[in-house]
Amino acid sequence: MKKIALAAAFAGAASSAFAGGMSAPVMEMAPAVVVEETKSSSSSSGLIIPLILIALVAVAVSQK
């Protein structure tokens, strides 16, 4: 008897969750945000990797 009452309570709760029918979908406009990235350049940014490679080659040559 308790199981039947519990099942009836769950069925009643589930049916009331869908009350009201379908409503029209609401479309919201996305905010117009423009993000511009600026590239900062410096004169030494292109020199770091070649200098590291030259140093590694120099260390490798001096070890022989």
PQR file of N, CA, C, O and H, with PARSE charges and radii, in Angstrom:
ATOM      1  N   MET A   1       0.823  -1.187   0.000 -0.4000 1.5000
ATOM      2  CA  MET A   1       0.000   0.000   0.000 -0.0000 2.0000
ATOM      3  C   MET A   1       0.872   1.257   0.000  0.5500 1.7000
ATOM      4  O   MET A   1       0.544   2.244  -0.659 -0.5500 1.4000
ATOM      5  N   LYS A   2       2.000   1.218   0.753 -0.4000 1.5000
ATOM      6  CA  LYS A   2       2.886   2.371   0.797 -0.0000 2.0000
ATOM      7  C   LYS A   2       3.516   2.623  -0.566  0.5500 1.7000
ATOM      8  O   LYS A   2       3.712   3.773  -0.959 -0.5500 1.4000
ATOM      9  H   LYS A   2       2.266   0.416   1.289  0.4000 1.0000
ATOM     10  N   LYS A   3       3.835   1.550  -1.288 -0.4000 1.5000
ATOM     11  CA  LYS A   3       4.460   1.705  -2.601 -0.0000 2.0000
ATOM     12  C   LYS A   3       3.506   2.325  -3.606  0.5500 1.7000
ATOM     13  O   LYS A   3       3.917   3.110  -4.460 -0.5500 1.4000
ATOM     14  H   LYS A   3       3.676   0.616  -0.969  0.4000 1.0000
ATOM     15  N   ILE A   4       2.236   1.974  -3.502 -0.4000 1.5000
ATOM     16  CA  ILE A   4       1.246   2.538  -4.419 -0.0000 2.0000
ATOM     17  C   ILE A   4       1.070   4.032  -4.142  0.5500 1.7000
ATOM     18  O   ILE A   4       0.955   4.826  -5.075 -0.5500 1.4000
ATOM     19  H   ILE A   4       1.902   1.337  -2.807  0.4000 1.0000
ATOM     20  N   ALA A   5       1.049   4.412  -2.875 -0.4000 1.5000
ATOM     21  CA  ALA A   5       0.897   5.823  -2.517 -0.0000 2.0000
ATOM     22  C   ALA A   5       2.127   6.614  -2.950  0.5500 1.7000
ATOM     23  O   ALA A   5       2.007   7.747  -3.417 -0.5500 1.4000
ATOM     24  H   ALA A   5       1.142   3.767  -2.117  0.4000 1.0000
ATOM     25  N   LEU A   6       3.310   6.021  -2.796 -0.4000 1.5000
ATOM     26  CA  LEU A   6       4.547   6.682  -3.208 -0.0000 2.0000
ATOM     27  C   LEU A   6       4.593   6.844  -4.719  0.5500 1.7000
ATOM     28  O   LEU A   6       5.011   7.888  -5.218 -0.5500 1.4000
ATOM     29  H   LEU A   6       3.408   5.101  -2.416  0.4000 1.0000
ATOM     30  N   ALA A   7       4.166   5.816  -5.453 -0.4000 1.5000
ATOM     31  CA  ALA A   7       4.131   5.906  -6.911 -0.0000 2.0000
ATOM     32  C   ALA A   7       3.131   6.954  -7.366  0.5500 1.7000
ATOM     33  O   ALA A   7       3.396   7.675  -8.327 -0.5500 1.4000
ATOM     34  H   ALA A   7       3.827   4.968  -5.047  0.4000 1.0000
ATOM     35  N   ALA A   8       2.008   7.053  -6.712 -0.4000 1.5000
ATOM     36  CA  ALA A   8       1.001   8.059  -7.058 -0.0000 2.0000
ATOM     37  C   ALA A   8       1.529   9.463  -6.788  0.5500 1.7000
ATOM     38  O   ALA A   8       1.260  10.389  -7.553 -0.5500 1.4000
ATOM     39  H   ALA A   8       1.792   6.467  -5.931  0.4000 1.0000
ATOM     40  N   ALA A   9       2.280   9.621  -5.703 -0.4000 1.5000
ATOM     41  CA  ALA A   9       2.842  10.933  -5.376 -0.0000 2.0000
ATOM     42  C   ALA A   9       3.875  11.347  -6.421  0.5500 1.7000
ATOM     43  O   ALA A   9       3.903  12.503  -6.842 -0.5500 1.4000
ATOM     44  H   ALA A   9       2.499   8.868  -5.081  0.4000 1.0000
ATOM     45  N   PHE A  10       4.721  10.408  -6.839 -0.4000 1.5000
ATOM     46  CA  PHE A  10       5.715  10.708  -7.872 -0.0000 2.0000
ATOM     47  C   PHE A  10       5.045  11.015  -9.211  0.5500 1.7000
ATOM     48  O   PHE A  10       5.487  11.909  -9.933 -0.5500 1.4000
ATOM     49  H   PHE A  10       4.697   9.469  -6.496  0.4000 1.0000
ATOM     50  N   ALA A  11       3.997  10.290  -9.544 -0.4000 1.5000
ATOM     51  CA  ALA A  11       3.284  10.540 -10.798 -0.0000 2.0000
ATOM     52  C   ALA A  11       2.612  11.903 -10.780  0.5500 1.7000
ATOM     53  O   ALA A  11       2.602  12.602 -11.793 -0.5500 1.4000
ATOM     54  H   ALA A  11       3.638   9.563  -8.958  0.4000 1.0000
ATOM     55  N   GLY A  12       2.059  12.283  -9.656 -0.4000 1.5000
ATOM     56  CA  GLY A  12       1.430  13.599  -9.540 -0.0000 2.0000
ATOM     57  C   GLY A  12       2.448  14.717  -9.623  0.5500 1.7000
ATOM     58  O   GLY A  12       2.190  15.750 -10.241 -0.5500 1.4000
ATOM     59  H   GLY A  12       2.067  11.715  -8.833  0.4000 1.0000
ATOM     60  N   ALA A  13       3.605  14.523  -9.004 -0.4000 1.5000
ATOM     61  CA  ALA A  13       4.648  15.544  -9.044 -0.0000 2.0000
ATOM     62  C   ALA A  13       5.221  15.673 -10.448  0.5500 1.7000
ATOM     63  O   ALA A  13       5.531  16.780 -10.888 -0.5500 1.4000
ATOM     64  H   ALA A  13       3.815  13.684  -8.501  0.4000 1.0000
ATOM     65  N   ALA A  14       5.364  14.561 -11.154 -0.4000 1.5000
ATOM     66  CA  ALA A  14       5.929  14.603 -12.499 -0.0000 2.0000
ATOM     67  C   ALA A  14       4.971  15.246 -13.484  0.5500 1.7000
ATOM     68  O   ALA A  14       5.412  15.945 -14.396 -0.5500 1.4000
ATOM     69  H   ALA A  14       5.112  13.662 -10.797  0.4000 1.0000
ATOM     70  N   SER A  15       3.685  15.032 -13.327 -0.4000 1.5000
ATOM     71  CA  SER A  15       2.729  15.612 -14.272 -0.0000 2.0000
ATOM     72  C   SER A  15       2.575  17.108 -14.069  0.5500 1.7000
ATOM     73  O   SER A  15       2.299  17.828 -15.029 -0.5500 1.4000
ATOM     74  H   SER A  15       3.327  14.464 -12.586  0.4000 1.0000
ATOM     75  N   SER A  16       2.744  17.596 -12.852 -0.4000 1.5000
ATOM     76  CA  SER A  16       2.601  19.028 -12.613 -0.0000 2.0000
ATOM     77  C   SER A  16       3.843  19.794 -13.065  0.5500 1.7000
ATOM     78  O   SER A  16       3.800  21.014 -13.218 -0.5500 1.4000
ATOM     79  H   SER A  16       2.968  17.011 -12.072  0.4000 1.0000
ATOM     80  N   ALA A  17       4.935  19.089 -13.275 -0.4000 1.5000
ATOM     81  CA  ALA A  17       6.141  19.764 -13.718 -0.0000 2.0000
ATOM     82  C   ALA A  17       6.007  20.239 -15.153  0.5500 1.7000
ATOM     83  O   ALA A  17       6.691  21.185 -15.544 -0.5500 1.4000
ATOM     84  H   ALA A  17       4.970  18.097 -13.151  0.4000 1.0000
ATOM     85  N   PHE A  18       5.149  19.615 -15.951 -0.4000 1.5000
ATOM     86  CA  PHE A  18       4.977  19.988 -17.341 -0.0000 2.0000
ATOM     87  C   PHE A  18       3.735  20.849 -17.562  0.5500 1.7000
ATOM     88  O   PHE A  18       3.338  21.055 -18.709 -0.5500 1.4000
ATOM     89  H   PHE A  18       4.594  18.846 -15.633  0.4000 1.0000
ATOM     90  N   ALA A  19       3.128  21.343 -16.529 -0.4000 1.5000
ATOM     91  CA  ALA A  19       1.919  22.156 -16.673 -0.0000 2.0000
ATOM     92  C   ALA A  19       2.274  23.488 -17.321  0.5500 1.7000
ATOM     93  O   ALA A  19       3.351  24.034 -17.082 -0.5500 1.4000
ATOM     94  H   ALA A  19       3.451  21.175 -15.597  0.4000 1.0000
ATOM     95  N   GLY A  20       1.375  24.003 -18.133 -0.4000 1.5000
ATOM     96  CA  GLY A  20       1.596  25.305 -18.738 -0.0000 2.0000
ATOM     97  C   GLY A  20       1.812  25.245 -20.226  0.5500 1.7000
ATOM     98  O   GLY A  20       1.698  26.271 -20.897 -0.5500 1.4000
ATOM     99  H   GLY A  20       0.500  23.559 -18.327  0.4000 1.0000
ATOM    100  N   GLY A  21       2.113  24.114 -20.762 -0.4000 1.5000
ATOM    101  CA  GLY A  21       2.285  23.987 -22.199 -0.0000 2.0000
ATOM    102  C   GLY A  21       3.595  24.579 -22.681  0.5500 1.7000
ATOM    103  O   GLY A  21       4.469  24.943 -21.895 -0.5500 1.4000
ATOM    104  H   GLY A  21       2.206  23.280 -20.217  0.4000 1.0000
ATOM    105  N   MET A  22       3.702  24.663 -24.003 -0.4000 1.5000
ATOM    106  CA  MET A  22       4.932  25.186 -24.597 -0.0000 2.0000
ATOM    107  C   MET A  22       4.807  26.680 -24.818  0.5500 1.7000
ATOM    108  O   MET A  22       3.748  27.165 -25.215 -0.5500 1.4000
ATOM    109  H   MET A  22       2.991  24.367 -24.642  0.4000 1.0000
ATOM    110  N   SER A  23       5.863  27.400 -24.566 -0.4000 1.5000
ATOM    111  CA  SER A  23       5.872  28.831 -24.820 -0.0000 2.0000
ATOM    112  C   SER A  23       6.802  29.101 -26.001  0.5500 1.7000
ATOM    113  O   SER A  23       7.635  28.266 -26.354 -0.5500 1.4000
ATOM    114  H   SER A  23       6.723  27.005 -24.243  0.4000 1.0000
ATOM    115  N   ALA A  24       6.651  30.251 -26.590 -0.4000 1.5000
ATOM    116  CA  ALA A  24       7.478  30.615 -27.736 -0.0000 2.0000
ATOM    117  C   ALA A  24       8.922  30.822 -27.272  0.5500 1.7000
ATOM    118  O   ALA A  24       9.156  31.402 -26.212 -0.5500 1.4000
ATOM    119  H   ALA A  24       5.974  30.930 -26.303  0.4000 1.0000
ATOM    120  N   PRO A  25       9.880  30.354 -28.058 -0.5600 1.5000
ATOM    121  CA  PRO A  25      11.281  30.543 -27.655  0.2800 2.0000
ATOM    122  C   PRO A  25      11.671  32.023 -27.708  0.5500 1.7000
ATOM    123  O   PRO A  25      11.228  32.764 -28.586 -0.5500 1.4000
ATOM    124  N   VAL A  26      12.493  32.429 -26.770 -0.4000 1.5000
ATOM    125  CA  VAL A  26      12.934  33.813 -26.692 -0.0000 2.0000
ATOM    126  C   VAL A  26      14.355  33.879 -27.238  0.5500 1.7000
ATOM    127  O   VAL A  26      15.264  33.231 -26.720 -0.5500 1.4000
ATOM    128  H   VAL A  26      12.853  31.827 -26.058  0.4000 1.0000
ATOM    129  N   MET A  27      14.527  34.661 -28.278 -0.4000 1.5000
ATOM    130  CA  MET A  27      15.851  34.821 -28.871 -0.0000 2.0000
ATOM    131  C   MET A  27      16.465  36.107 -28.343  0.5500 1.7000
ATOM    132  O   MET A  27      15.874  37.181 -28.456 -0.5500 1.4000
ATOM    133  H   MET A  27      13.789  35.187 -28.699  0.4000 1.0000
ATOM    134  N   GLU A  28      17.646  35.990 -27.768 -0.4000 1.5000
ATOM    135  CA  GLU A  28      18.329  37.164 -27.247 -0.0000 2.0000
ATOM    136  C   GLU A  28      19.474  37.525 -28.182  0.5500 1.7000
ATOM    137  O   GLU A  28      20.168  36.655 -28.709 -0.5500 1.4000
ATOM    138  H   GLU A  28      18.126  35.118 -27.676  0.4000 1.0000
ATOM    139  N   MET A  29      19.651  38.806 -28.373 -0.4000 1.5000
ATOM    140  CA  MET A  29      20.742  39.268 -29.217 -0.0000 2.0000
ATOM    141  C   MET A  29      22.051  39.162 -28.455  0.5500 1.7000
ATOM    142  O   MET A  29      22.145  39.547 -27.290 -0.5500 1.4000
ATOM    143  H   MET A  29      19.087  39.513 -27.945  0.4000 1.0000
ATOM    144  N   ALA A  30      23.054  38.634 -29.130 -0.4000 1.5000
ATOM    145  CA  ALA A  30      24.370  38.542 -28.511 -0.0000 2.0000
ATOM    146  C   ALA A  30      25.000  39.933 -28.487  0.5500 1.7000
ATOM    147  O   ALA A  30      24.860  40.699 -29.441 -0.5500 1.4000
ATOM    148  H   ALA A  30      22.978  38.321 -30.077  0.4000 1.0000
ATOM    149  N   PRO A  31      25.689  40.255 -27.405 -0.5600 1.5000
ATOM    150  CA  PRO A  31      26.328  41.572 -27.353  0.2800 2.0000
ATOM    151  C   PRO A  31      27.436  41.670 -28.400  0.5500 1.7000
ATOM    152  O   PRO A  31      28.209  40.730 -28.588 -0.5500 1.4000
ATOM    153  N   ALA A  32      27.503  42.795 -29.068 -0.4000 1.5000
ATOM    154  CA  ALA A  32      28.506  43.006 -30.114 -0.0000 2.0000
ATOM    155  C   ALA A  32      29.793  43.491 -29.458  0.5500 1.7000
ATOM    156  O   ALA A  32      29.958  44.676 -29.170 -0.5500 1.4000
ATOM    157  H   ALA A  32      26.875  43.558 -28.915  0.4000 1.0000
ATOM    158  N   VAL A  33      30.683  42.563 -29.233 -0.4000 1.5000
ATOM    159  CA  VAL A  33      31.959  42.899 -28.615 -0.0000 2.0000
ATOM    160  C   VAL A  33      33.060  42.583 -29.616  0.5500 1.7000
ATOM    161  O   VAL A  33      33.169  41.452 -30.089 -0.5500 1.4000
ATOM    162  H   VAL A  33      30.550  41.600 -29.467  0.4000 1.0000
ATOM    163  N   VAL A  34      33.859  43.559 -29.931 -0.4000 1.5000
ATOM    164  CA  VAL A  34      34.965  43.377 -30.860 -0.0000 2.0000
ATOM    165  C   VAL A  34      36.252  43.465 -30.065  0.5500 1.7000
ATOM    166  O   VAL A  34      36.529  44.463 -29.400 -0.5500 1.4000
ATOM    167  H   VAL A  34      33.770  44.478 -29.546  0.4000 1.0000
ATOM    168  N   VAL A  35      37.029  42.399 -30.148 -0.4000 1.5000
ATOM    169  CA  VAL A  35      38.306  42.365 -29.430 -0.0000 2.0000
ATOM    170  C   VAL A  35      39.422  42.449 -30.452  0.5500 1.7000
ATOM    171  O   VAL A  35      39.539  41.600 -31.336 -0.5500 1.4000
ATOM    172  H   VAL A  35      36.804  41.588 -30.688  0.4000 1.0000
ATOM    173  N   GLU A  36      40.235  43.474 -30.323 -0.4000 1.5000
ATOM    174  CA  GLU A  36      41.372  43.629 -31.216 -0.0000 2.0000
ATOM    175  C   GLU A  36      42.645  43.373 -30.431  0.5500 1.7000
ATOM    176  O   GLU A  36      42.890  43.975 -29.385 -0.5500 1.4000
ATOM    177  H   GLU A  36      40.140  44.164 -29.605  0.4000 1.0000
ATOM    178  N   GLU A  37      43.447  42.464 -30.965 -0.4000 1.5000
ATOM    179  CA  GLU A  37      44.713  42.164 -30.313 -0.0000 2.0000
ATOM    180  C   GLU A  37      45.821  42.946 -31.008  0.5500 1.7000
ATOM    181  O   GLU A  37      45.947  42.938 -32.232 -0.5500 1.4000
ATOM    182  H   GLU A  37      43.248  41.976 -31.814  0.4000 1.0000
ATOM    183  N   THR A  38      46.600  43.604 -30.202 -0.4000 1.5000
ATOM    184  CA  THR A  38      47.728  44.330 -30.760 -0.0000 2.0000
ATOM    185  C   THR A  38      48.992  43.539 -30.477  0.5500 1.7000
ATOM    186  O   THR A  38      49.200  43.032 -29.375 -0.5500 1.4000
ATOM    187  H   THR A  38      46.498  43.610 -29.207  0.4000 1.0000
ATOM    188  N   LYS A  39      49.812  43.450 -31.479 -0.4000 1.5000
ATOM    189  CA  LYS A  39      51.064  42.710 -31.318 -0.0000 2.0000
ATOM    190  C   LYS A  39      52.156  43.689 -30.923  0.5500 1.7000
ATOM    191  O   LYS A  39      52.409  44.683 -31.603 -0.5500 1.4000
ATOM    192  H   LYS A  39      49.643  43.862 -32.375  0.4000 1.0000
ATOM    193  N   SER A  40      52.787  43.382 -29.819 -0.4000 1.5000
ATOM    194  CA  SER A  40      53.891  44.218 -29.398 -0.0000 2.0000
ATOM    195  C   SER A  40      55.181  43.572 -29.900  0.5500 1.7000
ATOM    196  O   SER A  40      55.426  42.386 -29.681 -0.5500 1.4000
ATOM    197  H   SER A  40      52.582  42.574 -29.267  0.4000 1.0000
ATOM    198  N   SER A  41      55.969  44.350 -30.554 -0.4000 1.5000
ATOM    199  CA  SER A  41      57.210  43.807 -31.099 -0.0000 2.0000
ATOM    200  C   SER A  41      58.386  44.507 -30.441  0.5500 1.7000
ATOM    201  O   SER A  41      58.338  45.692 -30.113 -0.5500 1.4000
ATOM    202  H   SER A  41      55.769  45.313 -30.732  0.4000 1.0000
ATOM    203  N   SER A  42      59.418  43.744 -30.266 -0.4000 1.5000
ATOM    204  CA  SER A  42      60.651  44.323 -29.752 -0.0000 2.0000
ATOM    205  C   SER A  42      61.792  43.824 -30.617  0.5500 1.7000
ATOM    206  O   SER A  42      61.652  42.824 -31.321 -0.5500 1.4000
ATOM    207  H   SER A  42      59.457  42.781 -30.533  0.4000 1.0000
ATOM    208  N   SER A  43      62.882  44.494 -30.569 -0.4000 1.5000
ATOM    209  CA  SER A  43      63.988  44.149 -31.453 -0.0000 2.0000
ATOM    210  C   SER A  43      64.693  42.869 -31.029  0.5500 1.7000
ATOM    211  O   SER A  43      65.342  42.224 -31.853 -0.5500 1.4000
ATOM    212  H   SER A  43      62.996  45.306 -29.997  0.4000 1.0000
ATOM    213  N   SER A  44      64.577  42.487 -29.753 -0.4000 1.5000
ATOM    214  CA  SER A  44      65.289  41.300 -29.286 -0.0000 2.0000
ATOM    215  C   SER A  44      64.437  40.044 -29.298  0.5500 1.7000
ATOM    216  O   SER A  44      64.933  38.972 -28.952 -0.5500 1.4000
ATOM    217  H   SER A  44      64.050  43.011 -29.084  0.4000 1.0000
ATOM    218  N   SER A  45      63.168  40.140 -29.686 -0.4000 1.5000
ATOM    219  CA  SER A  45      62.302  38.962 -29.638 -0.0000 2.0000
ATOM    220  C   SER A  45      62.716  37.907 -30.646  0.5500 1.7000
ATOM    221  O   SER A  45      62.523  36.717 -30.397 -0.5500 1.4000
ATOM    222  H   SER A  45      62.766  41.011 -29.967  0.4000 1.0000
ATOM    223  N   GLY A  46      63.279  38.307 -31.774 -0.4000 1.5000
ATOM    224  CA  GLY A  46      63.708  37.349 -32.782 -0.0000 2.0000
ATOM    225  C   GLY A  46      65.113  36.836 -32.573  0.5500 1.7000
ATOM    226  O   GLY A  46      65.574  35.992 -33.341 -0.5500 1.4000
ATOM    227  H   GLY A  46      63.436  39.274 -31.976  0.4000 1.0000
ATOM    228  N   LEU A  47      65.814  37.319 -31.552 -0.4000 1.5000
ATOM    229  CA  LEU A  47      67.198  36.932 -31.342 -0.0000 2.0000
ATOM    230  C   LEU A  47      67.389  35.896 -30.247  0.5500 1.7000
ATOM    231  O   LEU A  47      68.457  35.290 -30.163 -0.5500 1.4000
ATOM    232  H   LEU A  47      65.439  38.005 -30.927  0.4000 1.0000
ATOM    233  N   ILE A  48      66.402  35.678 -29.419 -0.4000 1.5000
ATOM    234  CA  ILE A  48      66.576  34.812 -28.252 -0.0000 2.0000
ATOM    235  C   ILE A  48      66.800  33.361 -28.669  0.5500 1.7000
ATOM    236  O   ILE A  48      67.745  32.728 -28.197 -0.5500 1.4000
ATOM    237  H   ILE A  48      65.534  36.171 -29.487  0.4000 1.0000
ATOM    238  N   ILE A  49      65.957  32.828 -29.537 -0.4000 1.5000
ATOM    239  CA  ILE A  49      66.074  31.416 -29.929 -0.0000 2.0000
ATOM    240  C   ILE A  49      67.365  31.149 -30.707  0.5500 1.7000
ATOM    241  O   ILE A  49      68.036  30.158 -30.417 -0.5500 1.4000
ATOM    242  H   ILE A  49      65.190  33.342 -29.920  0.4000 1.0000
ATOM    243  N   PRO A  50      67.744  31.982 -31.680 -0.5600 1.5000
ATOM    244  CA  PRO A  50      69.026  31.717 -32.350  0.2800 2.0000
ATOM    245  C   PRO A  50      70.229  31.803 -31.404  0.5500 1.7000
ATOM    246  O   PRO A  50      71.189  31.048 -31.556 -0.5500 1.4000
ATOM    247  N   LEU A  51      70.182  32.714 -30.434 -0.4000 1.5000
ATOM    248  CA  LEU A  51      71.296  32.810 -29.486 -0.0000 2.0000
ATOM    249  C   LEU A  51      71.389  31.563 -28.609  0.5500 1.7000
ATOM    250  O   LEU A  51      72.486  31.109 -28.286 -0.5500 1.4000
ATOM    251  H   LEU A  51      69.401  33.328 -30.311  0.4000 1.0000
ATOM    252  N   ILE A  52      70.243  31.013 -28.224 -0.4000 1.5000
ATOM    253  CA  ILE A  52      70.251  29.783 -27.434 -0.0000 2.0000
ATOM    254  C   ILE A  52      70.798  28.630 -28.262  0.5500 1.7000
ATOM    255  O   ILE A  52      71.570  27.817 -27.755 -0.5500 1.4000
ATOM    256  H   ILE A  52      69.351  31.382 -28.486  0.4000 1.0000
ATOM    257  N   LEU A  53      70.404  28.549 -29.536 -0.4000 1.5000
ATOM    258  CA  LEU A  53      70.907  27.483 -30.403 -0.0000 2.0000
ATOM    259  C   LEU A  53      72.414  27.593 -30.619  0.5500 1.7000
ATOM    260  O   LEU A  53      73.118  26.583 -30.601 -0.5500 1.4000
ATOM    261  H   LEU A  53      69.776  29.209 -29.948  0.4000 1.0000
ATOM    262  N   ILE A  54      72.914  28.816 -30.822 -0.4000 1.5000
ATOM    263  CA  ILE A  54      74.366  29.016 -30.984 -0.0000 2.0000
ATOM    264  C   ILE A  54      75.103  28.614 -29.713  0.5500 1.7000
ATOM    265  O   ILE A  54      76.170  28.005 -29.784 -0.5500 1.4000
ATOM    266  H   ILE A  54      72.343  29.636 -30.836  0.4000 1.0000
ATOM    267  N   ALA A  55      74.545  28.948 -28.551 -0.4000 1.5000
ATOM    268  CA  ALA A  55      75.183  28.573 -27.288 -0.0000 2.0000
ATOM    269  C   ALA A  55      75.210  27.054 -27.130  0.5500 1.7000
ATOM    270  O   ALA A  55      76.213  26.503 -26.674 -0.5500 1.4000
ATOM    271  H   ALA A  55      73.678  29.443 -28.493  0.4000 1.0000
ATOM    272  N   LEU A  56      74.126  26.366 -27.498 -0.4000 1.5000
ATOM    273  CA  LEU A  56      74.103  24.905 -27.396 -0.0000 2.0000
ATOM    274  C   LEU A  56      75.103  24.264 -28.340  0.5500 1.7000
ATOM    275  O   LEU A  56      75.755  23.285 -27.980 -0.5500 1.4000
ATOM    276  H   LEU A  56      73.312  26.813 -27.868  0.4000 1.0000
ATOM    277  N   VAL A  57      75.231  24.803 -29.544 -0.4000 1.5000
ATOM    278  CA  VAL A  57      76.223  24.267 -30.494 -0.0000 2.0000
ATOM    279  C   VAL A  57      77.625  24.510 -29.971  0.5500 1.7000
ATOM    280  O   VAL A  57      78.484  23.635 -30.084 -0.5500 1.4000
ATOM    281  H   VAL A  57      74.701  25.599 -29.837  0.4000 1.0000
ATOM    282  N   ALA A  58      77.875  25.673 -29.403 -0.4000 1.5000
ATOM    283  CA  ALA A  58      79.195  25.984 -28.858 -0.0000 2.0000
ATOM    284  C   ALA A  58      79.541  25.039 -27.709  0.5500 1.7000
ATOM    285  O   ALA A  58      80.683  24.593 -27.600 -0.5500 1.4000
ATOM    286  H   ALA A  58      77.177  26.384 -29.310  0.4000 1.0000
ATOM    287  N   VAL A  59      78.570  24.731 -26.853 -0.4000 1.5000
ATOM    288  CA  VAL A  59      78.825  23.810 -25.738 -0.0000 2.0000
ATOM    289  C   VAL A  59      79.080  22.406 -26.275  0.5500 1.7000
ATOM    290  O   VAL A  59      79.949  21.700 -25.764 -0.5500 1.4000
ATOM    291  H   VAL A  59      77.642  25.093 -26.941  0.4000 1.0000
ATOM    292  N   ALA A  60      78.342  21.995 -27.291 -0.4000 1.5000
ATOM    293  CA  ALA A  60      78.514  20.658 -27.853 -0.0000 2.0000
ATOM    294  C   ALA A  60      79.880  20.521 -28.527  0.5500 1.7000
ATOM    295  O   ALA A  60      80.504  19.464 -28.436 -0.5500 1.4000
ATOM    296  H   ALA A  60      77.636  22.569 -27.707  0.4000 1.0000
ATOM    297  N   VAL A  61      80.352  21.564 -29.198 -0.4000 1.5000
ATOM    298  CA  VAL A  61      81.656  21.527 -29.872 -0.0000 2.0000
ATOM    299  C   VAL A  61      82.780  21.508 -28.846  0.5500 1.7000
ATOM    300  O   VAL A  61      83.781  20.818 -29.037 -0.5500 1.4000
ATOM    301  H   VAL A  61      79.845  22.423 -29.272  0.4000 1.0000
ATOM    302  N   SER A  62      82.625  22.254 -27.772 -0.4000 1.5000
ATOM    303  CA  SER A  62      83.689  22.331 -26.774 -0.0000 2.0000
ATOM    304  C   SER A  62      83.793  21.041 -25.955  0.5500 1.7000
ATOM    305  O   SER A  62      84.826  20.826 -25.321 -0.5500 1.4000
ATOM    306  H   SER A  62      81.812  22.815 -27.617  0.4000 1.0000
ATOM    307  N   GLN A  63      82.808  20.201 -25.936 -0.4000 1.5000
ATOM    308  CA  GLN A  63      82.844  18.949 -25.186 -0.0000 2.0000
ATOM    309  C   GLN A  63      83.630  17.868 -25.910  0.5500 1.7000
ATOM    310  O   GLN A  63      84.041  16.895 -25.277 -0.5500 1.4000
ATOM    311  H   GLN A  63      81.969  20.376 -26.451  0.4000 1.0000
ATOM    312  N   LYS A  64      83.854  18.000 -27.204 -0.4000 1.5000
ATOM    313  CA  LYS A  64      84.572  16.967 -27.981 -0.0000 2.0000
ATOM    314  C   LYS A  64      86.024  17.037 -27.801  0.5500 1.7000
ATOM    315  O   LYS A  64      86.758  16.240 -28.386 -0.5500 1.4000
ATOM    316  H   LYS A  64      83.520  18.790 -27.718  0.4000 1.0000
TER
END
